[in-house]
Amino acid sequence: MLWQAKEHQEPPEARRGKEGSSFGHYGPCRHLDFRLLASRAVREYISVVLSHLAFGSLLRQPQETDTAVLGVCEMHGFEICLYCLVSAILVSSPADVAEKADRIITMLPTSINAIEAYSGANGILKKVKKGSLLIDSSTIDPAISKELAKEAEKMGAVFMDAPVSGGVGAARSGNLTFMVGGVEDEFAAAQELLGCMGSNVVYCGAVGTGQAAKICNNMLLAISMIGTAETMNLGIRLGLDPKLLAKILNMSSGRCWSSDSYNPVPGVMDGVPSANNYQGGFGTTLMAKDLGLAQDSATSTKSPILLGSQAHQIYRMMCAKGYSKKDFSSVFQFLREEETF
């Protein structure tokens, strides 16, 4: 997914009453045009990202600095249907986006997708304009981010990595966290754009440090989710009511995000994937991918990650046993179904 951001001013009377706009009734605000690009490689991922990241954040309760226009483009015949649009602009490739925009945000599932979007035959860097700001919110190998930054610099553009965290709930409420790596002098410009989608935009250091922070966060998330699932499963087998156990955990020292905000046991919480047969949320495949990045980073830095490695194997096993499209909290269901582990 690629977002083109183009800033201009528009008087409130020009926006007021536009069909489908959540912002037409609002007062004067900075006006941004966003264009999205979906490739064949990310068609399964894009629907979740569009619904929960783009719409959830950009179309929250309007603020004076919020975006006002969202556009869309497509390639490889993958059609995206968006609601609440003021305008839609279609282009055929990342290069075409770069030709029309000088600030672009990308969010793609894997390192390979990011390389294709930036350095491919029709990639952004083929037509990028000098002075462009390129923000990549994918979760990928930090080494790839560094390499893309070097290529962008050769073209006179600035590349920053800004992976995102917070889950679907934070996306819907506009409270995502962006971890930004890149030239510090450009952070303010990146913060202005990312602030439209998140309440926490944190500068981490040089290019690649945003990825490093995200990889560390997701490794801890995976470990804590498995621990929560194991704990809840053990308590249930010992005869405890799952809601009671969760209540006790969340008022005690075992409390964590996986227990109090994203509990993996069906029936304990509403509005989380476990309450919807583990549909939506953050996919098991993506968690396995992120843990693979953590494993690679641990190898390159000679860092022991015993629990991280075990978590990686568990999520890889889940992918092989039919859980790949379910939310990563389905590890609870996986543990319940496994007779031997």
C-alpha positions as CSV (number, residue, x, y, z in Angstrom):
1,M,0.0,0.0,0.0
2,L,1.3,3.4,-0.9
3,W,-0.1,6.7,0.2
4,Q,0.6,9.9,-1.7
5,A,0.2,13.0,0.4
6,K,-0.2,16.3,-1.3
7,E,-0.8,19.3,0.9
8,H,-2.8,22.4,-0.2
9,Q,-5.3,24.8,1.4
10,E,-9.0,24.7,0.7
11,P,-11.6,27.0,2.3
12,P,-14.1,25.3,4.5
13,E,-17.0,26.3,2.3
14,A,-15.4,24.3,-0.6
15,R,-15.4,21.2,1.6
16,R,-18.7,21.6,3.4
17,G,-21.3,19.2,2.2
18,K,-19.1,17.1,-0.1
19,E,-20.7,13.7,-0.6
20,G,-19.3,11.0,1.7
21,S,-16.9,13.4,3.6
22,S,-16.6,13.0,7.3
23,F,-14.9,16.4,7.4
24,G,-17.2,18.6,5.3
25,H,-18.9,20.1,8.3
26,Y,-15.7,20.9,10.0
27,G,-13.8,24.2,10.3
28,P,-10.6,25.3,8.5
29,C,-8.0,22.6,8.4
30,R,-4.9,21.6,6.5
31,H,-6.1,19.6,3.4
32,L,-4.2,16.5,2.3
33,D,-4.8,14.3,-0.7
34,F,-3.9,10.7,-0.1
35,R,-3.6,8.2,-2.9
36,L,-3.3,4.4,-2.2
37,L,-1.6,1.8,-4.3
38,A,-2.4,-1.9,-3.9
39,S,-0.3,-4.5,-5.8
40,R,-1.1,-8.1,-6.4
41,A,1.5,-9.0,-3.9
42,V,-0.4,-7.4,-1.1
43,R,-4.1,-7.9,-2.1
44,E,-4.9,-10.2,0.9
45,Y,-3.2,-7.7,3.3
46,I,-4.6,-4.5,1.8
47,S,-8.2,-5.0,2.9
48,V,-7.2,-5.2,6.5
49,V,-4.9,-2.3,6.3
50,L,-7.4,-0.1,4.4
51,S,-10.2,-0.9,6.8
52,H,-8.3,-0.6,10.0
53,L,-5.3,1.6,9.4
54,A,-6.3,4.0,6.6
55,F,-10.0,4.3,7.4
56,G,-9.8,3.7,11.1
57,S,-7.3,6.4,11.7
58,L,-7.9,9.0,9.0
59,L,-11.7,8.9,9.4
60,R,-11.8,9.1,13.2
61,Q,-13.5,12.0,14.9
62,P,-12.3,15.0,12.9
63,Q,-9.6,17.2,14.2
64,E,-8.3,20.5,12.9
65,T,-5.2,18.9,11.4
66,D,-6.9,15.8,10.0
67,T,-6.9,14.7,6.4
68,A,-9.9,15.7,4.3
69,V,-9.5,13.7,1.0
70,L,-8.7,10.1,0.4
71,G,-8.0,8.7,-3.1
72,V,-7.1,5.3,-4.5
73,C,-5.2,3.7,-7.2
74,E,-4.8,0.1,-8.3
75,M,-2.6,-2.2,-10.3
76,H,-2.7,-5.8,-11.7
77,G,-6.5,-5.6,-11.9
78,F,-7.1,-5.7,-8.1
79,E,-10.1,-3.6,-7.5
80,I,-10.4,-1.8,-4.2
81,C,-13.8,-0.4,-3.2
82,L,-13.6,2.5,-0.8
83,Y,-16.4,4.3,0.9
84,C,-16.4,7.8,2.2
85,L,-14.3,9.1,-0.6
86,V,-14.2,12.7,-1.8
87,S,-12.0,11.9,-4.8
88,A,-10.3,8.9,-6.3
89,I,-7.3,8.9,-8.6
90,L,-6.1,5.8,-10.4
91,V,-2.5,5.2,-11.4
92,S,-0.8,2.0,-12.6
93,S,2.4,1.7,-10.7
94,P,4.5,3.0,-7.8
95,A,6.6,5.0,-10.3
96,D,3.5,6.9,-11.4
97,V,2.7,7.8,-7.8
98,A,6.3,9.1,-7.4
99,E,5.9,11.2,-10.5
100,K,2.9,12.9,-9.1
101,A,3.8,13.2,-5.4
102,D,6.7,14.5,-3.4
103,R,5.6,12.8,-0.1
104,I,4.8,9.1,-0.2
105,I,3.9,6.7,2.6
106,T,4.3,2.9,1.9
107,M,3.1,0.0,4.0
108,L,3.8,-3.5,2.7
109,P,3.9,-7.0,4.2
110,T,7.5,-8.1,3.4
111,S,11.0,-7.0,2.5
112,I,10.5,-8.4,-1.0
113,N,7.4,-6.3,-1.5
114,A,9.2,-3.2,-0.3
115,I,12.1,-3.7,-2.6
116,E,9.7,-4.2,-5.6
117,A,7.8,-1.1,-4.7
118,Y,10.9,1.1,-4.5
119,S,13.5,-0.5,-6.7
120,G,11.5,-2.6,-9.1
121,A,11.1,-2.0,-12.8
122,N,8.2,0.3,-12.1
123,G,9.3,1.3,-8.6
124,I,9.1,4.6,-6.8
125,L,12.8,5.4,-7.3
126,K,12.4,5.2,-11.1
127,K,10.5,8.5,-11.2
128,V,11.0,10.0,-7.7
129,K,11.5,13.7,-7.6
130,K,14.4,15.4,-5.9
131,G,13.5,16.5,-2.4
132,S,10.7,13.9,-2.0
133,L,10.0,12.5,1.4
134,L,9.5,8.7,1.4
135,I,8.2,7.1,4.5
136,D,8.0,3.3,4.7
137,S,5.7,1.9,7.4
138,S,6.3,-1.7,6.5
139,T,7.9,-4.1,9.0
140,I,11.0,-5.3,7.2
141,D,14.6,-6.2,7.6
142,P,16.5,-3.1,9.0
143,A,19.3,-3.8,6.4
144,I,16.7,-3.4,3.6
145,S,15.6,0.0,5.0
146,K,19.2,1.2,5.1
147,E,19.8,0.0,1.5
148,L,16.6,1.7,0.2
149,A,17.7,4.9,2.1
150,K,21.0,4.9,0.2
151,E,19.3,4.4,-3.1
152,A,16.8,7.2,-2.4
153,E,19.7,9.5,-1.4
154,K,21.3,8.9,-4.8
155,M,18.1,10.2,-6.4
156,G,18.0,13.3,-4.1
157,A,15.2,12.0,-2.0
158,V,14.9,11.2,1.7
159,F,13.8,7.8,2.9
160,M,12.7,7.1,6.5
161,D,11.5,3.9,8.1
162,A,8.4,4.2,10.3
163,P,6.8,0.9,11.2
164,V,3.6,1.0,13.1
165,S,2.2,-0.7,16.2
166,G,-1.0,-0.6,18.2
167,G,-3.3,-3.1,16.6
168,V,-6.8,-2.6,15.1
169,G,-8.2,-0.8,18.2
170,A,-5.5,1.9,18.1
171,A,-6.0,2.3,14.3
172,R,-9.7,2.9,14.8
173,S,-9.2,5.4,17.5
174,G,-6.2,7.1,15.8
175,N,-3.8,6.1,18.6
176,L,-1.3,4.2,16.6
177,T,2.4,4.4,17.4
178,F,5.0,5.0,14.7
179,M,8.7,4.3,15.3
180,V,10.7,6.5,13.0
181,G,14.3,6.1,11.8
182,G,16.1,8.5,9.5
183,V,17.6,11.9,9.2
184,E,16.7,13.8,12.3
185,D,16.2,17.1,10.4
186,E,13.4,15.4,8.4
187,F,11.6,14.0,11.5
188,A,9.3,17.0,11.9
189,A,8.0,16.6,8.3
190,A,7.4,12.9,8.8
191,Q,5.7,13.6,12.2
192,E,3.3,16.0,10.6
193,L,2.0,13.3,8.2
194,L,2.1,10.3,10.5
195,G,0.3,12.4,13.2
196,C,-2.8,12.1,11.1
197,M,-2.9,8.4,11.9
198,G,-1.2,8.1,15.3
199,S,-1.0,9.8,18.6
200,N,2.6,8.5,19.2
201,V,5.3,9.3,16.6
202,V,8.6,8.5,18.1
203,Y,12.1,9.3,16.7
204,C,14.4,6.3,17.2
205,G,17.6,7.4,15.4
206,A,19.2,6.6,12.1
207,V,17.5,4.7,9.3
208,G,16.7,1.2,10.4
209,T,16.2,2.0,14.1
210,G,12.5,2.3,13.6
211,Q,12.5,-1.3,12.3
212,A,14.7,-2.4,15.2
213,A,12.2,-1.1,17.7
214,K,9.3,-2.7,15.9
215,I,11.0,-6.1,15.7
216,C,11.8,-6.0,19.4
217,N,8.2,-5.0,20.2
218,N,6.7,-7.7,18.2
219,M,9.0,-10.4,19.6
220,L,7.9,-9.4,23.1
221,L,4.3,-9.3,22.0
222,A,4.5,-12.9,20.6
223,I,6.2,-14.2,23.7
224,S,3.6,-12.5,26.0
225,M,0.7,-13.8,23.9
226,I,1.9,-17.3,24.1
227,G,2.5,-17.0,27.8
228,T,-1.0,-15.6,28.3
229,A,-2.5,-18.4,26.2
230,E,-0.6,-21.0,28.2
231,T,-1.6,-19.4,31.5
232,M,-5.3,-19.2,30.6
233,N,-5.3,-22.7,29.3
234,L,-3.7,-24.0,32.5
235,G,-6.2,-22.1,34.7
236,I,-9.2,-23.4,32.7
237,R,-7.9,-27.0,33.0
238,L,-7.5,-26.4,36.8
239,G,-11.2,-25.5,37.0
240,L,-11.0,-21.7,37.0
241,D,-13.5,-19.5,35.2
242,P,-11.6,-17.8,32.4
243,K,-13.2,-14.4,33.0
244,L,-12.3,-14.6,36.7
245,L,-8.8,-15.7,35.9
246,A,-8.3,-12.8,33.5
247,K,-9.7,-10.4,36.1
248,I,-7.2,-11.7,38.7
249,L,-4.2,-11.6,36.2
250,N,-5.1,-8.0,35.2
251,M,-5.0,-6.8,38.8
252,S,-1.8,-8.7,39.6
253,S,1.8,-8.8,38.5
254,G,1.1,-11.1,35.5
255,R,-0.9,-8.3,33.8
256,C,0.1,-7.5,30.2
257,W,-1.4,-6.1,27.0
258,S,-2.2,-9.7,25.8
259,S,-4.2,-10.3,29.0
260,D,-6.0,-7.0,29.5
261,S,-6.5,-5.6,26.0
262,Y,-6.3,-8.5,23.6
263,N,-7.2,-11.6,25.6
264,P,-6.9,-14.8,23.5
265,V,-9.7,-16.7,25.2
266,P,-13.1,-16.6,23.4
267,G,-15.8,-15.1,25.7
268,V,-13.5,-13.2,28.0
269,M,-13.5,-9.9,26.0
270,D,-15.7,-8.2,23.4
271,G,-14.3,-6.5,20.3
272,V,-11.2,-8.6,20.0
273,P,-10.4,-11.4,17.4
274,S,-10.9,-14.2,19.9
275,A,-14.6,-13.0,20.1
276,N,-14.9,-13.4,16.4
277,N,-13.3,-16.8,15.7
278,Y,-9.9,-15.1,15.5
279,Q,-10.9,-13.2,12.3
280,G,-9.3,-9.8,11.6
281,G,-6.5,-8.3,13.7
282,F,-2.9,-9.2,13.1
283,G,-2.4,-12.4,11.1
284,T,-0.4,-15.4,12.3
285,T,1.6,-15.3,9.0
286,L,2.7,-11.7,9.7
287,M,3.7,-12.5,13.2
288,A,5.7,-15.5,12.0
289,K,7.4,-13.1,9.5
290,D,8.3,-10.6,12.1
291,L,9.7,-13.3,14.4
292,G,11.8,-14.4,11.5
293,L,13.2,-10.9,11.3
294,A,13.9,-11.0,15.0
295,Q,15.7,-14.3,14.5
296,D,17.8,-12.9,11.7
297,S,18.7,-9.8,13.7
298,A,19.6,-12.0,16.7
299,T,21.9,-14.1,14.5
300,S,23.6,-11.0,13.0
301,T,24.2,-9.4,16.4
302,K,24.9,-12.7,18.2
303,S,22.1,-12.0,20.7
304,P,20.5,-15.0,22.5
305,I,16.7,-15.0,22.1
306,L,15.7,-18.4,23.5
307,L,12.0,-17.5,24.0
308,G,11.9,-15.5,20.8
309,S,13.2,-18.5,18.8
310,Q,10.7,-20.8,20.5
311,A,7.9,-18.3,19.7
312,H,9.0,-18.2,16.0
313,Q,8.8,-22.0,15.8
314,I,5.3,-22.0,17.4
315,Y,4.0,-19.5,14.9
316,R,5.6,-21.3,12.0
317,M,4.0,-24.5,13.2
318,M,0.6,-22.7,13.4
319,C,1.0,-21.5,9.8
320,A,1.6,-25.1,8.7
321,K,-1.5,-26.3,10.6
322,G,-4.2,-24.0,9.2
323,Y,-3.8,-20.9,11.4
324,S,-2.0,-18.7,8.9
325,K,-5.0,-16.4,8.2
326,K,-6.2,-16.3,11.7
327,D,-5.2,-13.6,14.2
328,F,-2.0,-14.4,16.1
329,S,-4.0,-14.7,19.4
330,S,-5.3,-18.0,18.0
331,V,-2.3,-19.5,19.6
332,F,-4.7,-20.3,22.5
333,Q,-6.9,-22.4,20.2
334,F,-3.7,-24.0,18.8
335,L,-2.5,-25.0,22.3
336,R,-5.9,-26.4,23.2
337,E,-6.0,-28.6,20.1
338,E,-2.4,-29.9,20.4
339,E,-2.3,-33.2,22.3
340,T,1.5,-33.1,22.4
341,F,3.7,-30.1,22.2
